Amino acid sequence: MQNQSMVSVRLNSVGPNRLQVSNFIREVSGIEQEAVNNIVDNVPSWVLENVDYDKARLVVVALSGFGVDTTII
């Protein structure tokens, strides 16, 4: 069973700021641009998996500033 403090962030929609969203996801996840493009192009998709709730919440708040719809699961 997954530790309750570990959560994942799902990207439900990208919104109008696709480039900024891509850059932010790359910065917080540390993954390569091709993988980021895959995430952004294939919503819904996972931005972060198995991270602590506080980090997930910060990412969701930041992404909402770009007009992105996300879910913490």
URZITA-V914439 format. One record per residue. N is the residue number from 1. RES is the residue in one letter. PHI is phi in whole degrees, -180 to 180 (NA if undefined). Layout:
n	res	phi
N	RES	PHI
N	RES	PHI
//
This chain:
n	res	phi
1	M	NA
2	Q	-71
3	N	-59
4	Q	-63
5	S	-82
6	M	-97
7	V	-134
8	S	-127
9	V	-114
10	R	-106
11	L	-88
12	N	-95
13	S	-153
14	V	-93
15	G	81
16	P	-81
17	N	-107
18	R	-55
19	L	-65
20	Q	-64
21	V	-63
22	S	-60
23	N	-63
24	F	-65
25	I	-60
26	R	-62
27	E	-65
28	V	-80
29	S	-97
30	G	76
31	I	-91
32	E	-69
33	Q	-59
34	E	-61
35	A	-68
36	V	-62
37	N	-59
38	N	-63
39	I	-63
40	V	-68
41	D	-79
42	N	-125
43	V	-72
44	P	-74
45	S	-153
46	W	-87
47	V	-88
48	L	-136
49	E	-127
50	N	54
51	V	-115
52	D	-71
53	Y	-59
54	D	-61
55	K	-65
56	A	-59
57	R	-63
58	L	-61
59	V	-65
60	V	-63
61	V	-62
62	A	-63
63	L	-65
64	S	-63
65	G	-65
66	F	-94
67	G	85
68	V	-93
69	D	-99
70	T	-131
71	T	-137
72	I	-97
73	I	-124
//
